[in-house]
Amino acid sequence: MRQGPVAMTGGLCALVALTACGSSSRSSTIHALTTSRSTGAGHSRVFSVPGMALHFNYPPAFSLRLAQSHRLAGNTTQASEAAVGIGRYDLLIVSRFPHRPIRVTVANLARLRPQFDAAITEALGHRVRSQVVTLAGLPALSYPPAPVSGLPVKASSRIINVFVGDDQYELNCQYTPAHAATIGAACDEMLVTLRVKEPTR
């Protein structure tokens, strides 16, 4: 996906079969997959990944996976990926794109929205339109669920772009039909409990 004045979104990805909206490829792979433990919080765990400012709760049955993506949009040398989930394709995926060329704010998001919508439209192959929302006091764009192409299984994604300073985070709730309810509930929990902390190094 080509970049305009605003560097476009990455993602629409499975952790093991990344659908890189930010590049011409739709089926690159995230390598160096490792497993990490998260901090417990009541009946949930807390998503807390080095270098990422966004934190949220997720179900204790989910496992946390970290990876450095090699084919993401924008600042590819610093872009990072992490996910929590219950399998290879049923995941809450977080992509961080640091140092966007234009800082996205509540004041300018509506003006910049068509460029982000065009990026998602190109990736999905059909027209989509986001809704401007606020999450944890941050400007965000929410997209309706849509099918994901390029995977060996049938899957859909619900995408939310959240902007923190000059960083862009793509939150991707990706699910197969068998686990749609589980991922849907976890996605709702992620959005309700989303908060910003200073990223750990």
C-alpha positions in Angstrom: 0.0 0.0 0.0 1.5 3.3 -1.0 2.0 6.1 1.5 0.5 9.5 1.1 1.1 12.5 3.3 0.2 10.4 6.2 2.0 7.1 6.5 -0.7 4.4 6.1 -1.8 1.6 8.3 -0.1 -1.8 8.4 -1.8 -4.9 9.6 -4.9 -6.8 8.7 -2.6 -9.6 9.7 -2.4 -13.0 11.2 0.6 -13.4 13.4 1.9 -16.3 11.4 0.7 -15.1 8.0 0.9 -11.3 8.1 -1.3 -9.5 5.6 0.9 -6.4 5.2 -1.4 -3.6 4.1 1.6 -1.3 4.1 3.4 -3.2 1.3 2.6 -4.7 -2.0 2.7 -8.2 -0.4 -0.4 -9.6 1.2 1.2 -12.8 2.7 4.5 -12.1 4.3 5.5 -13.9 7.5 6.4 -12.7 10.9 9.6 -14.5 12.0 11.3 -15.0 15.4 8.1 -15.8 17.3 8.6 -16.0 21.0 6.4 -16.5 23.9 6.3 -14.1 26.9 4.3 -14.0 30.2 2.1 -11.1 31.0 1.2 -9.7 34.4 -2.0 -11.0 36.0 -4.8 -8.6 37.0 -7.8 -10.1 38.7 -9.3 -12.7 36.4 -7.5 -11.1 33.4 -4.0 -10.7 32.2 -2.5 -7.3 31.2 -1.0 -6.7 27.8 2.3 -5.0 28.5 5.0 -5.1 25.8 8.4 -3.4 25.8 8.3 -0.3 23.6 4.5 -0.1 23.4 2.5 2.5 25.4 -0.9 0.8 25.1 -2.0 -1.6 27.8 -5.2 -3.6 28.1 -6.7 -6.6 29.8 -7.2 -9.9 28.0 -8.5 -13.4 29.0 -6.1 -15.5 31.1 -6.4 -18.4 28.6 -4.8 -16.3 25.9 -1.0 -16.5 25.4 1.2 -13.5 24.6 3.4 -13.7 21.5 6.0 -11.1 20.5 7.5 -10.7 17.0 9.4 -8.1 15.0 7.8 -7.7 11.6 9.9 -7.3 8.6 7.3 -6.0 6.1 5.2 -3.2 7.7 4.2 0.2 6.4 5.9 3.4 7.4 8.9 3.3 9.7 9.8 -0.4 9.0 13.0 -0.3 10.9 11.1 0.4 14.2 7.7 -1.0 13.6 6.8 -3.8 16.0 4.1 -6.5 16.4 2.7 -8.4 19.3 -0.4 -10.5 19.8 -2.4 -12.4 22.3 -4.7 -15.2 21.3 -5.9 -18.8 21.5 -4.4 -20.2 18.2 -2.6 -19.3 15.0 -5.4 -17.2 13.6 -7.6 -16.2 16.5 -5.8 -13.2 17.9 -5.7 -9.7 19.2 -2.9 -8.2 17.2 -1.2 -4.9 18.1 1.1 -3.2 15.6 3.0 0.0 16.5 4.2 2.4 13.8 6.4 5.0 15.5 7.1 8.6 14.4 4.4 9.3 11.9 5.2 12.2 9.7 2.0 14.0 10.8 0.8 13.9 14.4 -2.8 12.7 14.4 -5.0 14.6 16.9 -8.7 14.8 17.8 -8.7 18.1 15.8 -7.3 16.8 12.5 -8.4 13.2 12.5 -11.6 13.8 10.5 -9.5 15.6 7.8 -6.9 12.8 7.7 -9.5 9.9 7.8 -9.9 9.5 4.0 -6.3 8.6 3.7 -6.5 5.9 6.3 -9.8 4.6 4.8 -8.1 4.4 1.4 -5.4 2.2 2.9 -7.8 -0.2 4.5 -10.0 -0.2 1.3 -7.0 -1.1 -0.8 -6.0 -3.9 1.6 -9.5 -5.4 1.8 -10.4 -5.0 -1.9 -13.7 -3.3 -1.2 -14.6 0.1 0.1 -14.8 0.7 3.8 -15.4 3.8 5.9 -14.2 4.3 9.4 -16.0 5.9 12.3 -14.1 8.6 14.3 -14.1 7.6 17.9 -12.2 8.2 21.1 -10.5 5.4 23.1 -8.8 6.1 26.4 -9.0 9.8 25.6 -7.1 9.1 22.3 -8.2 9.8 18.7 -9.1 6.6 16.9 -10.6 5.2 13.8 -12.9 2.1 14.0 -13.6 -0.1 11.0 -16.5 -2.6 10.7 -15.5 -6.3 10.6 -14.4 -7.5 7.2 -13.0 -10.8 5.7 -9.3 -11.3 5.7 -7.7 -12.7 2.5 -4.5 -14.6 2.1 -5.0 -17.0 5.0 -5.5 -20.8 4.7 -8.6 -20.5 6.8 -11.7 -18.3 6.7 -11.2 -15.4 9.0 -12.4 -11.8 9.6 -10.9 -8.8 11.3 -12.1 -5.8 13.2 -9.6 -3.0 12.9 -9.1 0.0 15.2 -6.4 2.6 14.6 -5.4 4.5 17.7 -3.0 7.5 17.7 -0.7 8.2 20.6 1.5 11.3 20.0 3.3 10.7 16.8 2.8 6.9 17.0 0.1 4.9 15.3 -1.2 1.7 16.8 -3.3 -0.7 14.8 -5.5 -3.0 17.0 -6.7 -6.0 15.0 -9.2 -8.4 16.4 -8.9 -11.3 14.0 -11.1 -14.4 14.3 -12.2 -17.6 12.6 -15.9 -18.6 12.7 -15.3 -21.2 15.4 -13.9 -18.6 17.8 -15.8 -15.4 16.8 -17.6 -15.1 20.1 -14.4 -15.6 22.1 -12.4 -13.1 20.2 -15.3 -10.7 20.0 -15.6 -10.7 23.8 -11.8 -10.3 24.2 -11.8 -7.5 21.7 -14.5 -5.7 23.7 -12.5 -6.2 26.9 -9.4 -4.8 25.2 -11.2 -1.6 24.1 -12.9 -1.0 27.4 -9.7 -1.5 29.4 -7.4 0.3 27.0 -5.0 2.8 28.7 -1.7 4.5 28.0 1.4 4.2 30.1 5.0 5.2 29.5 6.4 2.4 27.3 9.0 0.1 28.9 12.3 -0.4 27.2 
